[in-house]
Amino acid sequence: MFKYNFLDSEWSELRKLGLIKFSFQYGVLRWGVFMFIVMTSFNYFFLNIGEKSFTLFLIRHGFIWFVLGFIYGLAIFFSRDKQFRQSHNLK
């Protein structure tokens, strides 16, 4: 479902997106949205951790997964860029 083991040719194109855009696309929109749907549904339906205001519940979880998704995207970018630089002897 999620492909984060990019080939060097793919990564050379993806790194042109830049740190912020990559983190938003691959961290927030792909991983963050997926985790928001899964974890919010799990918390609401199975753990019954719903609040009196469903809107506040969604906003809180949306904010949490937006931030975590962005951090995850940053981690993926830095990790893959480090591997790319090492394999091509770049500094």
URHULIN-V421677 format. One record per helix or strand of 2 or more residues. SS is the DSSP state (h for helix, s for strand). FROM is the first residue (numbers start at 0). LEN is the number of residues. Records with the same first field share a line. If there is no record, write none. Layout:
BEGIN
SS = FROM-LEN / FROM-LEN
END
This chain:
BEGIN
h = 7-10 / 18-28 / 53-34
END
